[in-house]
Amino acid sequence: MSSIVIDLQNEITSSDCDVVKILRRAHVIAVKLGLKEFDQWISNELNGYPNQDACPDYRKVRGVLKAFNPYHGWIPTLIPDAELEKAICEKRVPNSISEIITLCKTAENGLISEFTGKQLNLFNRMFDSPLPMRYALHISGASVMDIVEKVKNAILEWTLKLEDEGILGEGMRFSDEEKQTAQTLPQTVNNYYGATNVINAPSESMQIVSGNESVTFSYDKANTAVSEIESAISQEQMKTEDKDTALEMLSEIKDKISQEKKPSVIRALLVGLKDFLINAGGSLAAGLIQAKIQGLF
């Protein structure tokens, strides 16, 4: 009698492997073995993840932030900070595996991830655009399709582990002993897909610019910048406690400006706020801070 586990291995390694089909077969195996955690991963791959935070690391991709120029089309932006560029241009793809495949087939020149109106407004302020611009994250189709290969590899490694433990099944059934042994196996998908790297965007598309050292510091301009930063933080979709902390840090910066402390002190506090916002998920407000730092100091 055939084995559902071995049959799945053969299907994964075939030249015309259908990843949706093998996920459904893996779902059958996981349910029959009572592997609820691993089956949740399968369900997420089939139906999509609830949000980016729920996505595994292999679903992280990197794109190029571009602005639309009416005369030249999409052009790369100049992001002034490597850490900030990473926060803006790296994202996790929560779409279902079937949607990913369809999107990659229909998008000849890669995928475009749009931003909300509030985010576009922050980008315009960050880049000091004289006119409102349209911004989007451009992601290569190859980097997104790599997600599909990672899924195939994870299922293959999982079936090999099942085989190694003697869990093969007869036809579509598993013995009580096989079900009991299966409970001792790791159920987290991280144990099966291995190390993964973020697919980087072409290096020539990302340019890092340095600040203008000849700028004379102005406390009035600093006050204006702080007001804009405060508005940007209020528009970010962050945890309430993180937003409150950011505003407290900004309040301290206001005090230092009113006391006309040394520009180096104010700059250090702004950099600290920028770093905090990046870690808290407020990358666009962080970008505005970086742009203001470039202009003030």
N, C-alpha and C positions, 0 to 999 in steps of 0.2 A: 504494500500500500504506500502511496506517495506521502511525502512530508510537506506540510504547509510552510514550514520554515525553509527547507531546502528549495522548494518551488519559488519562494519569494527571493531567495538569493539568486537563482537563475534569472528571474525577471529583472532584478536590479542590474545585473551584469550584462544583460542583452543590449544590443546596439540600438534597439528601438524602445528603450525603457520609458514608460509613462509614469512620471513621478506621482501624479494624482492617484493612479491605479495602485501603485505600490503602497502609498500611504493608507489607502482604504484596506488593503490586505493586512498591513501592519496593525491597523485599528482592530481588525478581527482577532489577530493573535493576542494583542495586548488585553483586549476585553476577556478573552477566554482564559488568559493566564492571571487575570485580576490585577494587572499592572496599571493602576489608575493614574499615577503621576506621569508615566511615560505616555499613556493614552491621551492625557490632557495636552501634551506637546503635539501629538499627532493631530488632535482636533484643532489646535491653534494654527497649524500649518494648512489644514484643509479649509478652515473658515476665516482665518485672519486673527491677529492678536488684538486684544482690547485697546492697547496703546503702545507707544514706542518703548516705554519703560519695561513692558512685559516681554519684549523681544530678546532672544538670545544674542550673544555677541556676533555670531556669524551673519546676522541680518544688519550689521552696521556697514554702511557704505559712505563714500566720500565724494562730494560733488564740487563743482566750481560755481561760486556765486557770480552771476552775470547781471548786467543792467541792459535794458533794451534802448538802443540808440536809433531814432527814426531814420537816420541816414546810413548807419553802418550795421544795423541789426544788433544781435546780442554781443556784448563785449565784456571781458573779464573785469571784475572790480579790483581795486588795489586795497587789500586788507592790511592794515598797519601793524598787526600783532599776530605772531604765529599761533599762540594759544587761543586767541580770539577767533582766528580763521578756522581752527579745528572745531571750536564750539559751534560756529555757524554752519560750517560746511559738512560736518559729520552728522548723519542721522541714521536711525534704524527704520527699516521698512516693515510696517505691520500688515501689509496686504496679504491675502490668501495666496498660496503657491500658484493656483490656477490663474489668478489675476496678474501675478508677476509675469508668468509666461506669456499671457495675452498682451500685456503692455509692452513687453520687449519685442514681440513679433510685429506690433503695429507702429512702434517708435523707431524709425530708421536711424535717426540721429541721436538716440539716447532719450532719457526720461527728463521731464521738467517738473520740479516740485515747487508749487506756488506758495506765496506767503499771504497772511491776512492783511487787511487794510491797515491795521495798527502797526504791524511789523514793517510794512512798506513805508509808512510815515517815519518810523524810527530809522530805517535805512537812509531815507532822504536827508534826515537831520545828521546822521552819522557821516555821510559823504558830502554834506553841505551842497546838495544839488540845487542849482538855481531854479529848476522846474521839477515838478513831480515826475519820478521815473518808475518804471516797472522793473522789479527785481525778481529773480527766480534762481533756484539751485538746479544746475544742470548735471545730471548723473549719467555716466556711460552705461549702456545696456549690458556690457560684459560684466561689470561689477555687480549688477543686480542679478544676472543669470547665475553668477557664482553661488548665490543663495541656494538655487535648485540643486547644484552639485553637492553642496554641503549637506543638504537634506538626504540625498541619495546615499552619501557616505555614512551618515549617522545611522540610517536604517540598516545598511549592509553590516556595519560593525556590530550593531545590536543583534542581528540574526547570527553572526559568527560567534558572539558570546553565548547566545542561546544554544547553539550547536555544541560549543565547547563544554557546556554544562549538561549535555545530553538531553536538552529540551528540543525535541524535533516534532512531536505530534504525529499521529497516524491519521492521515486524511485531514479532516478539520477538527479533530479531537485531541485533547491532551489528557494524560493520566493525572491522578491526584498527586503522585510523586513529582511529576513535572511542574505542576502548579505550585507545589510547596517549594521546590528548588528555585523557581522563578522569583519568588518573593525575596530571595537573598541577593538578587542581582541589583546593581545600581539602576535607578529609574530616571535620574537626571540626564538630560540629553547631553550635557557637557562631557559626560564620561564616554561619549561615542563619536562626536564629530571632531574631537581633538583641537589643537591650537589653530587659531584663525587670525588673519591679519586684515586690517582695513584696506580696501582697495583704494589706493591713492589716485587723486586726480593728476593729470599731467602737470609736472612741476612748472613748465613755462606758463601755465595759465594762472598760477598764483604768484603774485608779486608782493614782496614785503617792502614797505617804504619806511624810511627813518624820519624822525622829526626835524623841524627847522630850529637849529640851535641859536639862531640870531634873533628869535622872537623876544621882545621885551615884555615881562610879566605885567599884567594889569589886574588889580583887585576888582575893579568894576566889571571887567570881562569875565573874571572868575565867578562873580556873583551871578551874572547872566547865565553862564554855563551850568552852574549848580541848579538854577531854576529849571533849565531844560532837562537836566539829568533827573531831577525829582519827578518831572512830568513823565519821562520815559519809564522810570521804575514803576510808577503807578499803573502804567499800561501793560506791564509784563504779566504773563500768566505764571506766577510763582506761588509757592506755599505762603500762606499768610505770615507765618513766623519769619520766613526768610525775607519777605518784603519789609516787614517791620524792622528787622535787623539792618537791612540795607538803608532804610530811611534814617535810622539812628546814626549809622556811620556817616551819612550825608550831613546830618545835623552837626556832627562834630567838625566836619569840613567847613561848614558855614561859619562856625564859631572861630575857627582858625583864620578864615578869610577876614572876618570882621575885626579880629585882633591884629591883622596884617602880619601874621607870622611869616617866616621865611618861605619863599616859593618852593624850596626843596621839601619842606615839611608838608605843604599842601599837596604837592605832586605825589609824595609817598602815600598819603592818605587816599588820594584818588586811585592810585594803582592798586592799593589794598581793596578798595571798594570794587574796582573792576574785576579783580581775581575772585572775590566773593561772589559776584553776580554770575560769573562764568560757571562756577561750581554749583550755584543755586538754580541754574537754568535761565538766567536773565541775560542771554548772550547779546541781544540787540541793544539793551541799555548799556551793557559793557562796551559794545562797539562805539556807542555815542561818547562814552567817557574817554575811550582811547583817542577818538577824533579830537575831542576837546583838549586833551593833554598835548596832542601834537600842535595845536594852535596856540596854547597858552604859554608853553615853556620852551 
